[in-house]
Amino acid sequence: MSIFRDPFDPETRLHAQGCGCARCSTSATPAARPADSAEGRIAQVVESALVRGLFGHHDEQRRQVLRAMGGGSLAAILGTLLPMDAIKAAAIEASGPLEKTKLKVGFVPITCATPIIMAKPMGFYEKYGLDVDVIKTAGWAVARDKSLNKEYDAAHMLTPMPLAMSLGAGSTAEPFLMPAVENLNGQAITLHNKHKDKRDPKQWKGFKFAVPFEYSMHNFLLRYYVAEAGLDPDKDIQIRVVPPPEMVANLRADNVDGYLAPDPFNQRAVYEGVGFIHLLTKDIWDGHPCCAFACSQAFALENPNTFGALFKSIVEATHFAAAAENRADIAKAISPANYLNQPETVVAQVLTGRYADGLGEVKNVPDRIDFNPFPWHSMAVWILTQMKRWGYIKGEVDYRQIAEQVYLAADCGKLMKELGYEPPKTTYQTYSIMGKTFDPATPDAYVDSFAIRRS
C-alpha cells in the first residue's frame, strides 16, 4: 500500500482498510490514476461533493452503499443521474473572478527565491490581478510551520519539502503541491579560509557543516558528495541546521568549518573575506533542482482561479529570470533590505555567474544559477531515494505515485505551452550525478547500490 493517500477523498479511511471495491482490487498503474494531476484531483473533489450531497454526514450509510456496490459502481450510477463530465469540466476550466486577490507568500531571503521575490517589484503578480505580500521568513522550519498553519497562502520552499510534508516526514502530514521549480543549481560548498589546504573531502573527517534544512537538496547533496569520498555523513562529519542568513556569521565565529548553502551566502562569505567556494553544486549534479513554489492542496482546490493566476505569475517570472540579459536588472530589484538585504554586487555575481571564488580567481559560470519551472517527476523520485537512503522515510515507497501526486509536471507543461514556452515531452529522465547514472525506473536498485546508507 502506498504511504501517500489523498485525504480529500471522503472514503480514504474506508479504502485504507480495504473495502473490496474496484478501486481497492484493481492494481492500476500510477500513471493511470485520475487523481495524479491537478485536473484529476479537482474532478475527484467534484465527485466527493456530490457523494456528500447525497449522503450528507451519514458516513456509515455511505460506507454500506460502497461496500455493496463498489466505488466504481457508485460513480457510474451518479453518472446516469447527473452530467458528471460537464460538472467536472466546469470546475477544471473555471475562469471566473479570483476567489482571493490579497495573498501572503513567504520567502527565505536567498537568490533561489528570485522568481517569487521579483514578481512583486517587477509587476508579474499585478499583471494577473493579484496583490501579493511577499513576506521575508527566517528559515525553512518557519516557512513550513506558517504554511501548515495557513498563515501563508503559498511559499518558497525547498524541493524536498512538499514531498516530506505530504508524507508527514518531520511534520504533521498534509498534502502539498509543487506546481513549479524556481531554480536549478544555485548552491555551493563554502569552507572557512583556514581550510584552503584541505580541498580533498577525504580530509574532512571531524568537520562541522551547516545546511539550511534537513529536507533540502543541500543536505542530500552534501551527504552524497562526502559519501562518494568514503565518509559517512552521520559518523565522520557533523551536519547542523542553520538558517541561511546566519551562515556567514557562524563561519566567521568558527562554529562551523563550512556549509553547503544557497546563494548569496557562499558569495557573501567571499565578499566578507571569511571563506572560499570549494565547488559549485552544479559540479556534483549539473541542473539539479533547488527551490520551488509550493502551496497546500487545500488552497489550490478551494481557490482554483487564484491558484491559476499565482501559478502563471511564477512561471512567467521564472522564464524572465532565465534570460541572462535580465539578470542585472533582477539583482537591482531583489537586493534591497525588504528582500535579500545584500550588497547588489554580491547578488549580481551570483546571478550573472561572473564571480570571485575566494582563492584568487575570477570565474565565469553563466549557469551558476539557472531558472526553469518544470517540476520533473524524476527529480522527485531522486529526492525520495535519498530520503530512503538516509532513513528519513521507512518501508516500501511508491516513488512514482508520490512524485506524480506532489509535483505537478503535467499542469506546469500545459501552462508553459499556454504562455508560449515549449515544455518537455516527458516528465521522467535519467541523470548523471558524479558519474553515476540515476534511472528513475529502478529507484530501489539505486538506493541499494550505495555502500554507505542507512536503509
Sequence and secondary structure as in RCSB ss.txt:
>XXXX:A:sequence
MSIFRDPFDPETRLHAQGCGCARCSTSATPAARPADSAEGRIAQVVESALVRGLFGHHDEQRRQVLRAMGGGSLA
AILGTLLPMDAIKAAAIEASGPLEKTKLKVGFVPITCATPIIMAKPMGFYEKYGLDVDVIKTAGWAVARDKSLNK
EYDAAHMLTPMPLAMSLGAGSTAEPFLMPAVENLNGQAITLHNKHKDKRDPKQWKGFKFAVPFEYSMHNFLLRYY
VAEAGLDPDKDIQIRVVPPPEMVANLRADNVDGYLAPDPFNQRAVYEGVGFIHLLTKDIWDGHPCCAFACSQAFA
LENPNTFGALFKSIVEATHFAAAAENRADIAKAISPANYLNQPETVVAQVLTGRYADGLGEVKNVPDRIDFNPFP
WHSMAVWILTQMKRWGYIKGEVDYRQIAEQVYLAADCGKLMKELGYEPPKTTYQTYSIMGKTFDPATPDAYVDSF
AIRRS
>XXXX:A:secstr
  S   TTSTTHHHHHH   SHHHH    GGG GGGSHHHHHHHHHHHHHHHHHHTT HHHHHHHHHHH HHHHH
HHHHHHS HHHHHHHHHT  SS S SEEEEEE SSGGGHHHHHTTTTTHHHHTT EEEEEE S HHHHHHHHHTT
S SEEEEETTHHHHHHHTSSS    EEEEEE  EE EEEEEEGGGTT  SGGG TT EEEES SSSHHHHHHHHH
HHHTT  TTTTSEEEE  GGGHHHHHHTTS SEEEEETTHHHHHHHHTSEEEEEEGGGTSTT B EEEEEEHHHH
HH HHHHHHHHHHHHHHHHHHHSGGGHHHHHHHH STTTT   HHHHHHHHHSEEE SSS EEE TTSEE     
 HHHHHHHHHHHHHTTSS S   HHHHHHHHB HHHHHHHHHHTT    S S   EEETTEEE TT HHHHHHT 
SS   
